[in-house]
């Protein structure tokens, strides 16, 4: 072999070793604070390790992840890290919120963070004040993933950041900021996750948007979709005291101009909704707004509700195309049973229904459900019904990082409760 021939030449050995050392020197560094805090966590010791690594590393560094708390307690040190030559050409920068939700976003984002504007591909900024929009200061020409987690940012600056990211694909916006109106105009955005309050959310022009996720509480008082022809997945988590409010909003969506609403809402295949109470009337309205639903995920935190009287003339006019229905926190209250029975008897294309709850895996429970839900009369003869028992209580989809927005299966539970 040629490799063996080379190894037989002693004179070439030093060159080989030197070449190997040069290769090692240019291996990109991925510096993540999570890899440094074991077996115990000590904030000062961790900061010292980061300083030492950056001082010793000759570059380049591909990724830097540090805790956002350092912005509050050692801002000068963070600024020194960001100015380190070892970080030249940095592609990924993360200030990890680390569960420190009680801290207000007081310290400003260091100006040194913007020296990576031309090279960043993914960034998460947390627990800091974002600068006001100023010319091209907020432009990130290569940024594809952006997380703004509990940052203080003005409405103009937010829109400036979105406009300054010409290839942005995923945007996660969380925290306590309040906006009068968030307008989404992006030719490249695919996934949008929101966990902030805004009086109005307007999707003006998002030709590639596929996922719109409103996380953890009711986000927008008014939601308007003008142009999002590829929108397929919608998550609507509603903290409403009266389902009639959601019903009126559903009708409001339905009554948007025919040029935009019908096309956009007809593209939605997957709908996840978290509500305090159940009503068939509400779901009838929702199905009118989203007539091409393929998968419906329903989660209730409180199982209140009532046993509706079905409006058979209205139901007969519906073309229910759903193939998958998942009901979480299912304990067989009247409202849950009534809604599940509604789908059993009317969803002619149904392939799978999952009723998941703490007690739904017991044999007697399952036997009773087969009777209560009238499974022998199911509209879809090939439909399967799974009664599963899990202790998973978090809402779906579970999004904790901007990278989660691009997961293949948004509704896969980390505790092996996959639907």
WOWOBEL-V716822 format. One record per residue. N is the residue number from 0. SS is DSSP state (helix for helix, strand for strand, loop for the rest). PHI is phi in whole degrees, 0 to 359 (* if undefined). OMEGA is omega in whole degrees, 0 to 359 (* if undefined). Layout:
n,ss,phi,omega
N,SS,PHI,OMEGA
N,SS,PHI,OMEGA
//
This chain:
n,ss,phi,omega
0,loop,*,180
1,helix,296,180
2,helix,298,178
3,helix,297,179
4,helix,297,180
5,helix,295,183
6,helix,292,181
7,loop,282,181
8,loop,261,183
9,helix,301,184
10,helix,296,184
11,helix,269,183
12,helix,300,179
13,helix,301,179
14,helix,297,180
15,helix,296,179
16,helix,295,180
17,helix,297,179
18,helix,296,179
19,helix,295,178
20,helix,297,178
21,helix,294,178
22,helix,296,180
23,helix,297,184
24,helix,292,184
25,loop,258,176
26,loop,294,183
27,loop,298,180
28,strand,271,171
29,strand,248,186
30,strand,259,182
31,strand,238,183
32,helix,301,181
33,helix,294,180
34,helix,277,186
35,loop,250,190
36,loop,263,176
37,loop,253,7
38,loop,278,178
39,loop,221,181
40,loop,253,175
41,loop,225,188
42,helix,301,182
43,helix,292,179
44,helix,295,179
45,helix,297,179
46,helix,298,178
47,helix,295,178
48,helix,295,180
49,helix,298,179
50,helix,300,181
51,helix,294,180
52,helix,295,181
53,helix,292,179
54,helix,290,183
55,helix,274,185
56,loop,282,181
57,loop,268,177
58,loop,89,356
59,loop,276,175
60,strand,242,180
61,strand,276,187
62,strand,221,174
63,strand,229,176
64,strand,234,178
65,strand,229,181
66,strand,284,181
67,loop,295,181
68,helix,299,179
69,helix,296,177
70,helix,298,182
71,helix,275,190
72,helix,256,179
73,loop,210,183
74,helix,299,180
75,helix,294,180
76,helix,293,177
77,helix,298,179
78,helix,299,178
79,helix,294,177
80,helix,300,184
81,helix,293,179
82,helix,271,182
83,loop,298,177
84,helix,301,180
85,helix,296,182
86,helix,264,179
87,loop,305,179
88,loop,79,182
89,loop,305,182
90,loop,257,181
91,strand,228,180
92,strand,228,181
93,strand,225,166
94,strand,257,186
95,strand,283,183
96,loop,292,171
97,loop,56,178
98,loop,76,182
99,loop,272,185
100,loop,286,182
101,loop,283,180
102,loop,285,177
103,loop,283,179
104,loop,282,187
105,loop,275,186
106,loop,291,178
107,strand,288,173
108,loop,295,183
109,loop,304,179
110,helix,299,180
111,helix,296,179
112,helix,294,184
113,helix,277,177
114,helix,287,177
115,helix,261,185
116,loop,306,185
117,loop,280,186
118,loop,242,185
119,loop,296,175
120,loop,253,178
121,strand,219,181
122,strand,211,172
123,strand,230,177
124,strand,250,186
125,strand,216,172
126,loop,54,179
127,loop,211,177
128,strand,264,179
129,loop,275,180
130,loop,293,176
131,loop,291,179
132,loop,301,182
133,loop,211,179
134,loop,60,181
135,loop,259,184
136,loop,297,184
137,loop,255,181
138,loop,265,178
139,loop,229,190
140,loop,295,182
141,loop,249,187
142,loop,289,180
143,loop,251,179
144,strand,234,180
145,strand,225,174
146,strand,245,174
147,strand,243,188
148,strand,253,181
149,loop,51,175
150,loop,258,173
151,strand,271,184
152,loop,215,179
153,loop,283,179
154,helix,298,179
155,helix,297,180
156,helix,293,178
157,helix,300,179
158,helix,294,177
159,helix,293,178
160,helix,296,180
161,helix,300,180
162,helix,293,182
163,loop,273,178
164,loop,242,188
165,loop,290,179
166,loop,237,183
167,loop,298,180
168,loop,246,182
169,strand,229,179
170,strand,228,176
171,strand,241,182
172,strand,236,183
173,strand,228,173
174,strand,126,187
175,strand,259,180
176,strand,295,178
177,strand,238,182
178,strand,235,176
179,loop,284,180
180,loop,202,172
181,strand,252,180
182,strand,247,182
183,strand,255,173
184,strand,231,182
185,loop,206,181
186,loop,284,187
187,loop,238,186
188,loop,296,181
189,loop,252,184
190,strand,230,179
191,strand,231,177
192,strand,240,184
193,strand,235,173
194,strand,221,175
195,strand,227,181
196,strand,263,173
197,strand,219,179
198,strand,292,181
199,strand,212,174
200,strand,242,183
201,strand,238,174
202,strand,268,186
203,strand,283,183
204,strand,210,181
205,loop,220,188
206,loop,296,181
207,loop,251,183
208,loop,296,180
209,loop,247,186
210,strand,230,176
211,strand,237,188
212,strand,240,176
213,strand,258,196
214,loop,256,167
215,loop,75,174
216,loop,205,183
217,loop,295,189
218,loop,273,189
219,strand,251,173
220,strand,294,178
221,strand,229,177
222,strand,244,179
223,strand,231,176
224,strand,249,182
225,loop,265,180
226,loop,213,174
227,loop,206,190
228,loop,295,181
229,loop,254,182
230,loop,296,184
231,loop,243,185
232,strand,237,179
233,strand,233,175
234,strand,245,183
235,strand,233,180
236,strand,258,190
237,loop,244,172
238,loop,262,183
239,loop,245,178
240,loop,280,182
241,loop,226,183
242,helix,296,181
243,helix,298,178
244,helix,295,178
245,helix,293,178
246,helix,301,181
247,helix,295,178
248,helix,292,178
249,helix,299,178
250,helix,294,179
251,helix,296,176
252,helix,299,182
253,helix,296,186
254,loop,270,175
255,loop,296,185
256,loop,304,184
257,loop,298,182
258,loop,292,183
259,loop,244,191
260,helix,298,186
261,helix,297,180
262,helix,296,184
263,helix,292,183
264,helix,292,179
265,helix,288,180
266,loop,278,185
267,loop,287,180
268,loop,254,185
269,strand,235,180
270,strand,233,175
271,strand,244,183
272,strand,224,178
273,strand,238,187
274,strand,224,181
275,strand,281,181
276,strand,211,186
277,strand,248,176
278,loop,205,178
279,helix,297,180
280,helix,302,179
281,helix,296,182
282,helix,289,174
283,helix,298,178
284,helix,297,180
285,helix,296,180
286,helix,291,173
287,helix,290,179
288,helix,286,182
289,loop,237,189
290,loop,289,184
291,loop,248,180
292,loop,300,176
293,loop,254,180
294,strand,228,179
295,strand,234,178
296,strand,247,184
297,strand,239,177
298,strand,225,177
299,strand,239,176
300,strand,269,173
301,strand,230,191
302,strand,261,178
303,strand,288,180
304,strand,152,180
305,loop,217,180
306,loop,273,184
307,loop,291,168
308,loop,267,185
309,loop,288,175
310,loop,264,190
311,helix,298,180
312,helix,293,178
313,helix,288,183
314,helix,297,180
315,helix,297,181
316,loop,279,181
317,loop,276,174
318,loop,253,185
319,loop,275,186
320,loop,258,186
321,loop,300,178
322,loop,254,182
323,strand,226,174
324,strand,232,179
325,strand,238,177
326,strand,243,179
327,strand,264,183
328,loop,59,183
329,loop,277,177
330,loop,232,173
331,loop,67,168
332,loop,288,180
333,helix,302,182
334,helix,294,179
335,helix,291,179
336,helix,299,182
337,helix,296,179
338,helix,292,179
339,helix,299,179
340,helix,297,177
341,helix,305,180
342,helix,288,179
343,helix,302,186
344,helix,272,187
345,helix,235,182
346,loop,272,187
347,loop,285,180
348,loop,253,183
349,loop,299,177
350,loop,250,184
351,strand,210,170
352,strand,235,178
353,strand,244,175
354,strand,246,187
355,strand,245,179
356,strand,194,185
357,loop,296,186
358,loop,243,191
359,loop,281,179
360,loop,263,182
361,loop,284,186
362,helix,300,181
363,helix,296,179
364,helix,301,182
365,helix,297,179
366,helix,299,179
367,helix,295,182
368,helix,294,179
369,helix,300,178
370,helix,280,183
371,helix,298,184
372,loop,271,179
373,loop,55,183
374,helix,298,179
375,helix,291,180
376,helix,253,186
377,loop,302,182
378,loop,291,179
379,loop,254,186
380,loop,293,181
381,loop,266,183
382,loop,292,175
383,strand,251,182
384,strand,233,181
385,strand,246,175
386,strand,250,187
387,strand,248,180
388,strand,239,178
389,loop,220,177
390,loop,257,181
391,loop,287,184
392,loop,243,182
393,loop,288,180
394,loop,282,174
395,loop,245,357
396,loop,284,181
397,loop,265,183
398,loop,244,179
399,loop,243,181
400,loop,206,182
401,helix,302,178
402,helix,296,180
403,helix,293,182
404,helix,296,182
405,helix,259,178
406,loop,300,181
407,loop,297,181
408,loop,240,182
409,loop,292,187
410,loop,254,175
411,strand,274,183
412,loop,272,181
413,loop,295,183
414,loop,264,176
415,loop,61,176
416,loop,248,187
417,strand,261,181
418,loop,248,*
//
